[in-house]
């Protein structure tokens, strides 16, 4: 029988879902103005509801925003958010209250870039199934700025140590693209710009082969923290031959048996308010509907 489909196109590798970006913020009120009011995302109604941490839902992924010294990701986070004009209006509505901070936003050809009060950059795109998969809301990628010459070794590290497919892209600079779930990636883009020191922010993903990467990380003395039965962490991405650190960012690695794996997340419809309220439209779906089915 002749081969009709490219079956490898559906391979995920070891990582099956990228869940959250964790960034400390010094002011929960200003964070809520930016992430909830401005971006139109949703505060998790079930977990972290005090004033010391805030979990923000974005489709099936999240931002975790514990209180503390501000942390800034060296790069940016990609967001799919439907409705550019509504997004721009929401961001404009919080500008006055965020005066005196690093908050800013600007339109570009294919995205809106929004900067949080402490300098974290978000690139917000309209839904695009060919580019980001069949989502209308979510985090398809996180991009890090890395030193020139490191991307080939980063591409080697993730498949060998973590079992996560990676490929080198050449376009607007060299980029190592690491698959962290369906239509989700960690991107590492080479730059010659000086970068600040790592400040402790982290990213989190779920993997199926939980013990294999752990053993390989442990053999290289790279496990940085033992959280519990379902979770461990590492920080350094290293050259496989020399052991030299290439880039540092904490990875929170969870098993697929973790109690919170794929728990339901509420996503409100930011278009609805008390003046235009309509029954049945409180929540928005993070996925494209059947009318957008691509076959």
Buried (B, 14 or more C-beta within 10 A) or exposed (E): EEEEEEEEEEEBBBBBBBBBBBBBBEEBEBBBBBBBBBBBBBBBEEEBEEEEBBBBBBBBBBBBBBBEEBBBBBBBBBBBBBBBEEBBEBBEEBEEBBEEBBBBBEEEEEBBBBBBBBBBBBBBBBBEBEEBBBBBBBBBBBBBBBBEEBBBBBBBBBBEBBBBBBEBBEEEEBBBBBBBBBBBBBBBBBBEEEEEEBBBBBBBBBBBBBEBBBEBBBEEEBBBEEEEEBBBBBBBBBBEEEEEEBBBBBBBBBBBEBEEBEEEBEBBBBBBEEEEEEEEEEEBEBBBEEEEEEE
